[in-house]
Amino acid sequence: MATEILMPKLGLTMTEGTVEHWFVNEGDEVHAGDAVAEISSEKLTGEVVAPESGTIIKIVAQVGDVVPSKAPIAYIGKPGEQIGSPSPSAGTPEVQTVKTPVANEPAKTESNVKDDGERIFITPIARKMAKELGIDIRNVVGTGGNGRITRLDILRYQASMEKASPATDSVPSASAVSYGTGLAGLRKTIAQRMMRSVQTTAQVTNHRKVDITELMKFREDIKSKVKEPLDNNELSINTLLTKAVVLALKDTPDMNAWYHNGEYIRVEEVHIGMATAVEDGLVVPVVKNAHLMSLSQLGAAIKKVTTEARQGTLDGSLYSGSTFTITNLGGYEIEYFTPILNTPEVGILGVGAIQKELALENGEVVEKLKLPLSLTYDHQIIDGAPAAEFLGKIADYLQDPYRLLL
């Protein structure tokens, strides 16, 4: 019996992936571990490898097709070998895939394809509700995986239509916008994900500066006392800040959480996403179990995942599962900015460039080093005061840096 090549499941929120490119054709021979296809999900573009050596007997998912995770996209085996029944995609919500119609050929069902030919994915219950309410699903923006329309999306759209006045009925609503249109690959995925983030969360950003003068003295003190070379980034500002964030998250469990599909989950482990610029966009590799790491281990882990992400060699499982994300624009001389939540997380910290400021201390003018921080949080879950307290905890650790060693 032929072996299935499956669409992978790379993280908590991935329910399906898009086939971006095939490296093989039917009849090609491959070896176990060879890359056979490139796929994209909400968080990354990655490769699918052959599970064993053999011949590509049949390709069942074409370029552009969206396939549920753990469903077959091709079969490998011996030439002429029988193909069995596709494996069920356990636990994956049912979606409807509609092929783009050929020119001059109308779609079989009018509401299955948007005007620009894009596929529409919708859960069965949402489709039933839309039919009962007379809602054209082409005008509904889906907030589920890969833009799938859910029951809540139908309810939101219905509510927005009820509020619309007759004078504005002829004006296209924001819900009719197809995000990511005209883009491809990772860029399209980023566009869709960012728009879903701002659509489904109540994002607020708090800004403040932290005095890191003592932190910089701490770095120099440790460097002077350690005889071995420190080449794991253990004393970099990024590592020290990440350690402070990890400790603050352990003190503030409400911030170390996910909010997805109406479910709020506090996570005991701390998995830090490190926003990283790559050639064709932005990815968020993850440092898993950061709460168990020393400064040396944390510095090495950050260096490893960000380097491999830029090189395109990072394991696919390390692109998802983060509980909180840090994004640093200090290298670009940015002071403050407003980072967008990396959903389903409820918080993300933006880091700016270190600022030099003069201050009066004991009657003398002294130079202080200040680090600008921008915390974006989901106001559905976190209120302003707890968010400010969380930023305060990060500041406390940075201003008393020897606590970072405990």
Sequence and secondary structure as in RCSB ss.txt:
>XXXX:A:sequence
MATEILMPKLGLTMTEGTVEHWFVNEGDEVHAGDAVAEISSEKLTGEVVAPESGTIIKIVAQVGDVVPSKAPIAY
IGKPGEQIGSPSPSAGTPEVQTVKTPVANEPAKTESNVKDDGERIFITPIARKMAKELGIDIRNVVGTGGNGRIT
RLDILRYQASMEKASPATDSVPSASAVSYGTGLAGLRKTIAQRMMRSVQTTAQVTNHRKVDITELMKFREDIKSK
VKEPLDNNELSINTLLTKAVVLALKDTPDMNAWYHNGEYIRVEEVHIGMATAVEDGLVVPVVKNAHLMSLSQLGA
AIKKVTTEARQGTLDGSLYSGSTFTITNLGGYEIEYFTPILNTPEVGILGVGAIQKELALENGEVVEKLKLPLSL
TYDHQIIDGAPAAEFLGKIADYLQDPYRLLL
>XXXX:A:secstr
  EEEE    STT  EEEEEEES  TT EE TT EEEEEE SS EEEEE SSSEEEEEE S TT EEETTSEEEE
EESTT         TT           TT   SSGGGB TT  B  B HHHHHHHHHHT  GGG    SGGG B 
HHHHHHHHHHHHH  GGGTTS  GGG  TTTT  HHHHHHHHHHHHHHHHS EEEEEEEEE HHHHHHHHHHHHH
  S   SSTTSHHHHHHHHHHHHHHH TTTSEEEETTEEEE SS  EEE EEETTEEE  EETTGGG  HHHHHH
HHHHHHHHHHHT S GGGGS  SEEEEE GGGT         TTBSEEEEE   EEEEEEETTEEEEEEEEEEEE
EEETTT  HHHHHHHHHHHHHHHHSGGGGG 
